[in-house]
Amino acid sequence: MSRVEPPGVPPGPRTPRQALAELQAGNRRFVTGAPRHPNQDAGHRAAVADGQHPFAVVVGCSDSRLAAEIIFDRGLGDLFVVRTAGHTLGSEVLGSVEYAVTVLRTPLVVVLGHDSCGAVQAACEAARTGTSPAGHLGAMVDAVVPSVRRAEAQGVWDVDGIVDIHIAQTVEAMLASSDALAAEVDAGRCAVVGMSYRLTAGEVRTVAEMSAGGPPVASVDVPAAVTAA
């Protein structure tokens, strides 16, 4: 069955590579203090009222300093943003991603973590002591602990190194947990890229990628990263 183009303004980037280039260009503008604030005017607000064509899904940490539209210098209708503490996954998150890539035809999914992540720090403490916070907070921390264990197995002990591993693990888990997303990636219509944000510098760097065969969509920057065909 052919996919129906959602209503709204004409689409922007429609390939994973084009979408990633747009995000990287926007982040460069943000870092250098020259943002354009695109698609934030009243005219564009009216134009997207009837439908949306986001060119990237951002599954990010809920940290208040990690506002995707600001970091990537984008506007209304550009990004489909899902945020949880420690970018932990659940059915609501995966369902939202599947909606974006299968219905809205979004060509790129970004897992966005950051240095000094409180969720990762809490998971490190839970792994060390064998105890977790009470209630739903404990469930969130427990979801990050496997990344801490993976980092330990690789001899990585600093928080920011563990953050990179946790981003890569989230990318892997997302593909393993969603047949719909995996099918889009296998078909070359979508890619999943893990990025780490530096709170002080304001810049993002790529630490993981999952895409179909062919040239890499992104340049992976750290040894802990995962790249798969």
N, C-alpha and C positions, 0 to 999 in steps of 0.2 A: 504494500500500500504506500503510495507516495505521501510525503509529508506536506502539510498545508502551511504556506507562509503565514505567520501570524500577522494581524493587522497592525497598523501604526506607521511610523516614519520609515523611509527606506533604510535597509540595514547598512551597517558600517562594515568592519572587518568580518569576513565570513570563513576564514581558514584559521587553524590554530596558530600558524606562524604570524599571520597578519594581526591577530588579536594580541598575541604576546608582544609584538613590536609596538602596538599602541600603548599597552600598559607600561612598557619600559620607557617609551618616550615621555609619557606623562609623569613617571617617577623622576626622570631626569629634570623635568621642569620644576617639580616640587623641591627636589634637593637643591637646585641652583637658585631657588627663590624667584622663578619666572613662570608661575602658573598662569594658564590661560582661562581657567574656569569654564571649559566648553560646556555647551548644552545646559546652561543654568539660567537662561533668560526666559522671560514670559512667553515668547513665541515658541520656544522649544517645549516648554511645559504644556502648552496647548496642543502641540503637534503629537506628543506621546500619550495624550489622554485616552486615545482610542486603542492603543496597543503598544507592545514593547518588543524591541529587538536587542536585548543585551548581548554584547560580544564576548563577555567573560562572566563566569561564575566565580565568586570569591568565597571560599569557605575559610573563614578567619577566626582567630581568637577574639573573644569578647572584650579584651582589654580596651579601655577607653581611648588609648593613644593609637589605636590601630584602625582608624577610619579609612576604609578602602577608597572611597571617592576622593578624599583629600590626598592620600598618599600617591594615588595614580592620576590625579588631576583630571577627573572625569565628572560627568554631570548626570542629569536625569535620564533614565532609560539605558545607560551604558553598562552598568554592572548589576548582576543578580547576586546579592550578598546574603550569606548565611553565616551567623556567628555563634559560637559556643565557647565557653572557657576551655582553653587548651585545644581548640578546634577538634573536640571530641565528636565522634560520629554516633548517630542513632538513626532510627527509622525516619524521623522527621527531617533530619539533615539529608539523608540519602534520597528521600522522596523529593525534596526540594531540588536537589541536583538533577535527578532524573527528569523532573518537569522541565527544567531549563534546557537540558541537552536534547530531549526528545520532542518536546512541544514547541519551545521557543527557538530551537535549533542553535543554541549557543555553542560555539566551536572550541571554547577553552574553559577548563576548570583549574583554578588556582587554589592550592592549600597555602594559607598565609599565616606563618608563625612569626615569632619575634624573640629577640634576646631578652634575658632576664625574666622569662615567663614564669609567673606565679604558679600556674597550674603544674608546670614541670618541677618547680622547686618543691611544691607540696607532694608531688609523686615521689620525688627523691627522698623526702623525709618519711613518707609512708613505707617505701621500700626498705629504708634503713631500720625503722622501728617495728615494722610489721603491723602497724595500726593505721587506720584511716579516719578522717573526720566523720562525724555522725551525719545521718540523713542523706539527702541527694548529693550534697557536696562530696561525701565519701565515694559515691558511685562515679562521680566525675574524676576524682583523683585516681581511683582504681583503674579507670580506662586508660590513664597515661602510664601507669606502672609498667606494662609490658615494654614500652619504649625505653624506660629506665633500665630494665633488665637486659634489653638488647644492647644498650650502650655499655653496660658493665661487661657483657660478653666480648665486646669489641675493644675494651680497655679505655673507654671514654668516660671521664668522670666530671668534667666541668659542665656547668649548667647549659651554656650556650652550645657546646658540642652535642649534648643530649637533645636540645631543642631541634637541631638539624636532623638528628636521627628520628625524633618524634614526627617531624614533618614528613620525612621519607616514609615512615611507617604508616602515617595517615593516608598518603597517596596509595600505597600498596593495599591497605585495608579497604579503601574506597572502591578500587577496581575489583577486589576479591568479593566484596559484599553486594555489588550492583551489576547484575547481568546486563541491564539496559545500558549503563555507562560503558561497560567493557565492550559491548557490541559497537557502540559509536566510535570508541577508540580503535578497535580492530578494523573498522571500515575507513578509518582515516578522516572521519568527519569531526573528531574531537581529540584533544590531548589533555592530559592532567599534569600539571607542573607544580612542584612544591617550591615555595619562596620563603626566605627569612628576612624580616625587616629589622633594621638597626634603629633603635629608638632615638639615639642622639644624632646620628648622621642623616637619618630619614631615608636611607637607600634600601632597596631590596636586592637580594641576590638569589639566584636559582640553586637549589640543593637537590632536586629530584625531578625526574621526568618519566612519564609513561605515554608513549605515542606509537602509532603504527610504523611499519617499516619505512625506511628512507632516511634522509638526513635528519639529525636531531632538531626538534623544534626549539630547544633551548640549550645554552651552554651551561653545563653543571659545574659548580665551583668548588665543591668540597669532597674529600675522599669518602665521607659517610653517605654520599648521595646514591640514589638508585636510578638507573637508566635502563629501560626495558624496551624491546621491540614489540 
